[in-house]
Amino acid sequence: MMLIAESKRKIILDRLREIEEKYSVKIVYACESGSRAWGFPSADSDYDVRFIYLHPTQWYLSIKSGRDVIEEPILDEFDINGWDLRKALGLLHKSNPPLLEWLGSPIVYLEESNVVQKIRAALPLFYSHVNCFSHYLHMAEGNFREYLKGETVRTKKYFYVLRPVLAMQWIEQELGLVPTDFNILVQQLVKDPVLLNDIQELLKEKKSGVELQEGQRIDSISTFIESEFERLLKIKRVKEDQGPVSVLDDLFQSSLLECWG
């Protein structure tokens, strides 16, 4: 479990309670996402708090669908927003990688009721290595094309390409759900000592507050990324069958009963 200062945690929990009262919802899960959850925050990184919530049962019985996200304005260093449980379960059915990363976050602020335990139990039925692989490939390609081509690069963007590339390796090796924490990916998958050292040095710089803007290309990391792109693009992926929606319907209904009676 990664550590968050108690003063910051208290602010976050207070804000979550304010959101519950403001929107008349019940938050069943809240976690950190983004660079803090991935394990490579800068000294001034925001707190990207994400949560899953339920409205009272009556709210879902209208013929007109209501808004299924809560997005609060960024205040100070806190970016807090969330998804309605019904939306989250719809995304689970599609094996949505950001949702899976929330569920695997090493920084959990709040987990009330058994709702998230039920979601995690159902997850293997809906996990799609094809969907996740495609998501990480798209992320890696976009960041590489935008920031890391040429002799001068946006140095901190190495993390936003390395992480999805290693995630694709994890999926390729059938190691299960991709860990949210980048450090686990590095420890498990990076065997080349030069590459490992360069990644670790870059991590130290980012965490220490060094401003990683434009700089010279890091040969070991760039070469690794380029060679893996070439190899991973050739992998054939066969679409899997998704689990039955009825499982998620039952989960949704039982969650409403548990939270609201």
Number of C-alpha atoms within 10 A of each C-alpha: 8 11 9 15 7 9 8 13 15 13 11 21 14 12 15 22 13 12 19 16 11 9 10 12 17 20 24 19 22 26 24 25 25 21 19 22 25 21 18 22 18 20 12 10 15 17 24 18 23 23 27 26 22 23 20 15 13 7 12 13 9 8 7 8 9 9 9 16 16 17 13 13 10 13 9 8 12 18 17 23 19 19 20 19 25 20 15 20 22 14 16 25 21 16 22 19 23 16 18 20 21 23 24 20 22 21 21 22 18 14 16 13 13 14 22 17 13 15 17 14 10 17 19 14 16 20 23 23 23 17 17 23 23 14 16 20 19 13 16 24 17 14 18 21 11 11 18 24 14 10 11 13 21 18 19 21 18 22 21 19 25 22 21 23 25 22 24 25 18 20 18 16 10 11 10 12 19 24 19 25 22 20 16 14 20 17 10 10 15 15 10 10 9 12 18 17 13 15 19 14 11 20 18 14 15 19 16 13 13 12 13 15 10 14 12 12 18 18 12 15 18 21 13 14 21 13 10 15 16 10 10 15 9 8 9 8 12 9 10 12 10 15 17 11 13 9 13 20 14 11 18 19 12 16 20 17 11 12 18 13 9
